[in-house]
Amino acid sequence: MNLLVSGSLHAMQSPPAAPTVVESGIFDCLNTGENVEQPATIVYFLNGISTTDIQAQTGAIGIFNRLKEESLFKDMVDQQQVRMKTLYNPTDPVFGDYIELFVENSIQQTATDATNRLMEEPEYKDLTGTARETVRQAIYDEQLDQAYHTYWARSFGQLSFLVSDGQRLISQYLMLANEVASTLLAGNKVVIVAHSQGNYVVQGIAAFLTQQSVLSDLLKSSLRVVGVANVAATTPNDRYTTIDQDKAVFFLHKDLQGGHPMEGNFDAVFANGEDLSGWWPWPSQAQQQTDINNHGIIDTYMSARFDDKAEFIPHDPTIVARDKRDFPLYRKITGQVMDSLREIRWPKKVTSQGVISSTLTWFGDSNLNLQVNEPKAKVDEDAPSGVLGKLDLHNNNGTGAEYYGVTCSSLNTLISDKNQSLDFSIEAPQRSSVSQNATLGLKIGSYPLVQRGDLKANDDQSLGKRYQLDLSLSERTRDKSKYQFTLTEF
């Protein structure tokens, strides 16, 4: 898809006082009615704590460079069958990230303890092998989701910063889960490379999404996770790499914070026999390695750096296995990614895979509804098919999802020089004793125009948030049509 945009893209944390233009730009549709951008394999990089957006993008670029050393991946890139993107885990102010780690460890341990107790029940106790692991994972996902629900309702009295940091964390999880859900529902295969705290985050994402049957099936068939520097006690697909020398995992998080990370599974050394960097301020002499905790996704796990001209420079000597000097550390990680790519299957088509799409997910057991006012129709649970698009996926409870899509075919048929508008809003039609935390995503192709994870509804009130997408035909040639759009938030 060719997409030209202006303006800033961010997850807005407070509503504007007046209508605000969020994005404007141009996108293409083929006159055959197909989207210019076809489903592909999406490899996400999910970052850890204390990482800016630019640093997360740099991490993704570093992984991408190493993956291109794999011939199959390079062929997929050449044939435009794979895209590398960031699933950005925002850095929180002051000590917010460190409080999050404490909260995540506590929540995960609660879920693990509950799972262990349930697995000793008579109906599960005698299960073995694959059957036992499958049941255990399903119970763990449910217990983890319940643990987040419980935490959401907690009050810490004067220590309100603890619960606010934890609840902001849940909002971020929902926002990222919405991105993953919409990507899978659009027919893409997904691999997530999670680094450091990102391993906690991806567990939260999986716990939310597996509670909805359609998304649960897609997670099993079309999504895999590869953990790197794993601070968490589990990993969804049992594929991870943590070096024994990672001080951020085993000293800072395990020893100082009381974390329960999975054990190290790679004894790392430079290929010339030199150990990785020691304690500050003594860096490695082989590369003047600046990653004093042996934890960085680029400097340590990809065994590389970026120079002043932003060129990707592999370490020489590289970081390898101590007992197998011809096996680089990064090769274990890229190998796990490639194994995941070979394993996952294309999702079954469950939506119209619209060029314009909106996905609603929420945290809580009550019902929220995605509503779209088209020029000549109102699309909601009572009337799921409109003139331009349709509500392909609708759920009455759980964590959603609801999905509305507009195809290129309907745009090419119905949009002319006259401006047309789509109005997106959310309502909470059922009374609820629990505040509903909702995430609304709005995309053109795979480009996110909106990702809001901080929307709330109490009782039967509307979330009070509306987005208007104005569309007009800019140019039409024999092969494709160009559409001008402006997105306004109310």
N, C-alpha and C positions, 0 to 999 in steps of 0.2 A: 504494500500500500504506500502510495506517495502522500505524505501528510505534512503540511506546513502549518506551524502554529506560532502564536505570539502570546506573551504573558507568562506568568509563573505557574508552576505545577507543584502543589504541596497539599498535605493533609491539614486542613484548617482547623485550629483548635478552639476558635471562638467565632460565633456567627457575626457577619457584618451588620452594621446598623442600617444600611440601605442596600437596594439591589446593586450587585457588583458583577461586572463582567469577569468571568473566571478564565475563559479561553476563547480564542477565535482562530480561524485558519481555513484550510482547504483540504478536502480528501477526494479520492478517486473511486469510481465504480466502473467495472467493465460493463459494456452494453450487452454482454451475454447474460447479465444478471448475477454473475459471480463476483465475490469479493476479490479485489486485487491481491490482498494478503490471504494466502491459504493456510490451513492448519499446519503446524510444524512441531518439532520437538523444542521445548523451552527449557534451557538449563538456567536455573536461578542461583545466584549467590546470596545467601542469607547471613549477614554479618553479625558480629558480637558487640560487646559494649564499647563505649568511648570511640565510636567510629562515625566520622562525618559522611554525608552523602557522597562527596567526592572520593573519600577513601574507600567506601564500599564499591564505587564504580571502578576504582583502580584495582581493587581485589578481584573483581569479576574479570577485568582485562587480563590480569596475571594468570588466572585459572584458564581463561580462553587461550592464551598463548601456549600454555603447557598442553592443553587438550589437542591443539592443532598438531602436536607431534605424533598423535595417534592417527594413522592413515585413514581409518574409517571416519573419524570425526572431521578430518580435513575434507574428505569427499563430501560429507554432509554439508559442510560450510560452502563448498564450491557449488553445490546443487541447491543452495538456499533452503535446506531441509532442517536447519537448526539455528536457534537464536540464543544468545547469552544475555541475560538481564539481571538486574539486582532486585531482590526482595528486601527492601531497606527496613531494617530494624532501627528506629530513631534513637539517638543518644539523648538521655534525659539530663536535666540540669543538676548541678552540685553533686550529691551522692546518690541521685536517683537510680543510676545504673546498678550500683552496688546493693542498694535496697532491693531492687528487682531480683538480683541473684539470690539474695536471702529468701525473698518471697517464693521464687520459683523452686528453690531447693525444698522449702517447707511444703509447698503444695504437692510436688512430685513425691516426696517421702510419704505424705498422707495417702496418696493414691497407691503407692507401692505397698504400704502396710495393709491397706484395705484389700488389695488384690491378693496378697499372700494369705490373708485370713480366708477369703472366699475360695481360693484354690484348695484349701484343706477341707472344704465341705464334701460330704459323701458323693455328691453327683459329679465332682471334678477330681477328687483325690486320686483316683486310679487311672486317670488319663495319662498317656505317655506320648513321647515323640512329637510329631507334627500336630496331632490333634490337641495335645496339651498346650503347645505354644500358641496355636490359633485361638483357643479359648482364652488363654491368659492375656493375649494382646487385646482381645475384644473387651474383656473385663477391665483391663488397665485403662483403655481409652475411655470407657464409661465412668470409671472411678476418678480419673483425672478431670473429666468434664464436670463431674459433681463437685470435686474439690475446688474448682474455679468458681462454680456457683456459690458454694459455701463461703469462700473468701470474699466474693463480691458483696455479700450481705453482712460482713463483719463490721464491727465498730471498735476502734482502738482508743476511744476517749480523747485524751489530750495528745496522744501520739497520732494525730490525724494524718500527718505526712506519710506515715507507713501505709495506711489504707489508700490514700490518694495516689501514691506511687504504684501500688499494686493494682488499683482500678485503672490507672492510665495504661499500665502494662496489658491488662485484659482488652482495653480498647485497641491497642496496637495489634494484639493477636488477632482480633476480629477483622481489622483492616487488612492485614496480610492474608488471613484466611479467605476473605472476600476476593482478593486478587487471585489466589490459587483456584478457588471455586470457579470464577468466571473464565479462567484460562482453560480448565478442564472441560467446562460446559461448552466452550467454543470449539471443542474437538482436538485440542492439543495434547501431546504427551509432555510430562513434566518430570525433571530431575532437579532436586534441591540440594545444593552443596551448602551445608550449614556449618558455620565456624563459631567455636566458643559458645557464648550465650545463645547463638542462633540454634543450637541443639535443644535448648529448653524451649525456645520459641516454636520450633517445628513440631515438637511434641504437643504444644498447646493447639497449634493449627490442626493437627491430625485429630486431636480429641474433640474439637468443635465439629469438624466436618464429618467424622465417622458416625455421628449421631443422626445423620440424615441419610436415608437408604440410598438414594441416587448417588450422592457424593461419596458415600462409603464404598460403593461398588467401583467408582472411578478411581478412588485412592488405591484400591487393591490392584486394579488392572493397569493403570496408566500413570502412576506416580511412584517414584522411588526417592529415598533420602540417602545421601552420603554425608556422614559426620566427619568433621575435622576439628582436632583439639577439643574433644567432646567433654564438656563439664557436667553433662547430665548423667543420670544413673541408667538410662536406657537409650535406645535409638530405634526408630521404627522398623528398619529393614536389616538390622544387624550388620551394617556396613559403616565402619568408621576407622579413622586413623588418629591415634594420639601417641606422640613420642614419649618415651619414658622420661625425657629431660625437660618436659613442659612444666615450668615452674608456676605459670599462671593457673594451670589445672590442678596440680598436685600440692603446691605449697599455698598459693594465695586462696584458692577456692576450697580445696579439701581440708588442709590443716588449719587455716586461719578462719574460714567461714563455716566450716563444718559440712561442706558439700559431700556428695556421694558419687563422684564421677566414675565412669567405667574405667577399667584398668588400662594402663598403657600397653600398646601392642606393636611398638616399633622402637628398637634401640638404635638411636641415630648417632652418626659421627660423620665428619667430613671425609671425603674419599682418600685424603692423604693421611688419615689416622688421627687428625686433630679433633679434640672434643668441641662440641658446640660452646657458645659463649658461657662464661661462668657468671658469678655474681657481679653486679655493677660495682665499680666502673671498669671491669676488665673484659673487653670484647674479645671475640674470636680473632686470632691473628690471621686465619686463612682468608677471611673476607672483611675484616674489621666489622663483623656482624653487629648491627646496632640493636637487634632484638634481644635484650638482656634476659627476657623471660622465656625465650625459645618458643614463642607462642604465635607469632605473626603469620598471617596467611601467605604473604609474599616472601618475606625475608627468611622464614624458616620452612614452612610447609611446601611452598613452591620453589624453594632454594634459588631465589633470584632477587633482583632489586630493579628499580627504575632510576635511570640517571637523570641529570639536570635537564636533558632534552626529552624526558618522558619516554626514553627507549627502554625496552625490556631487556635486562642484562642477566643471564643465568649465572649463578655462582660457579666459580671454577677454582678449586675443586667443589663439586656439588655435595649435597648432604645425602648420605646413603645409609643402608643397614649395616650395623657393625659386623654382623656375621656373614654378610653378602655384599661385598664392596661394589659389585656391578649392578646393584638394585637401588636406584635413586628413590628417596622418600616420595617425591612428587609422583613417581610412576605408580606407586601403590594407590594413591588417591585418584589419578586419572584412570587407572585400570578399573577401580570400583565404579567410576562414572560410566565408563564404557560398558561394563557388565550390566549396569542399570539400563542403559540405552538399548542393549540387545534384549533385555527381559521384558520391558514394558510394551503394552499393546495400544493401538489407537483406540481412543474412547468410542463407545457406541454413541451414535448421534442422539442426543436427548434434547437438543434445542435447535433453533433455526440458524444458529451461528451467524447472528446478524452483524452487519458492518457497523451498526449502532446497537449497543447493548447496555442493559442496566441489570445489576445483580444486587439483591437485598439479602443479607444474612443478619441474624440477631442472636443475642445471648439471653436465654430465658425460655420458659415453656409455653408462653402465651403466643397469640397470633398477631403478626404484623402483616400489612398488605402493601405491596407496591402498586401504585396507581399511575397511569400515564394518560393525560388528556391530549388526544390527537386533534387535528383540525376539525374532523367530522365524527369523532368517536371518543368515548371514554373506555379505557381498557383497565379492567380490574378482575377480581375473582368471579364476579357475576357475569362479566362479558370479556372473556380472555382474548378474543380476536378483534383487532381493530381494522382500520383501513390501511395503515402503513405497517404496523407490526402486530405482534401477539405475545401474550404471556404464556411462554412455553412451559414454565415450571412454576407450580404454585403449591405451597404447603400451609397447613393450618396450625402447626405447632413445631416445637423443636427449634433448631438453629437455622431454619430456612432450608434451601435457598429458594428465592423467587427470581425469575429471569425473564426479561422482556427483550425481544430482538426485532430489528428492522433489517430486512435484506436489501441488497442492491437492486434486486428485481423490482421490489415494490417502490423503491425510490425512483428508479428510472421510469416507472410507469406513471407515478402520481405527482412527482415534484417537477414543477415548471419554473419559469422565471419568477412567478409569484412566490413571495416568502411564505413558508409554512413553519409552524412551531410545534414542538413536543414539550409537554409539561410533566415533569417527574416529581412525585411526592409520595410520602409514606404516611399511613394511618395505622392506629392501634385500635381496632374495632372492639376488642374484648377487654373488660376490666381485668387488671392484674394487681396483685399485692406486691409484686416485685418490679422495680424499675427495669424496663427493657433497654438494653444497650444494643444499638443497631448500627450496621455498617451499610452504606450505600455506595456502590461503585457504578460509574458511568464511563463507557469507553467508545472510541471510534477505532475500529480494528482492534489492535492490541494496545493502543495508546490510551492510558488512563487520563480522562479529563477530570474525574472526581474520585477520590477515595476518602470517605468520611467515616471514621471509626468512633466518633464521640457523640452520636445522636442518641437521645434518650426519650422514652415515652412512659408516662405514669398513668395508671388507670385507663380511661378511654380517650385520652387527649391525643391529638395529632402531634407528630414530632416537630411540626412547625417549620419544616425545611422544604423548600421547593426549588427545582432547577428548570430553567426554560432553555431549550435548545432550538434556536432559530436556524432554518435551513433555506437555501435558495440555490438554483442551478446557476453555476458560474460559466461553464463552457461544455459543449457537447460535440465530440468528434465522432468519426465512424466507429472507433474502437472503445471509447470510454467517455464517461461524464464526470465533470468536476463539480463539486458542491462546496459552497461557502457556508461556514457555520459560525455561530456566536453562542456561547454558553453563559447564561446569567444566573447568579444565585440570589434567591430571595429569602 
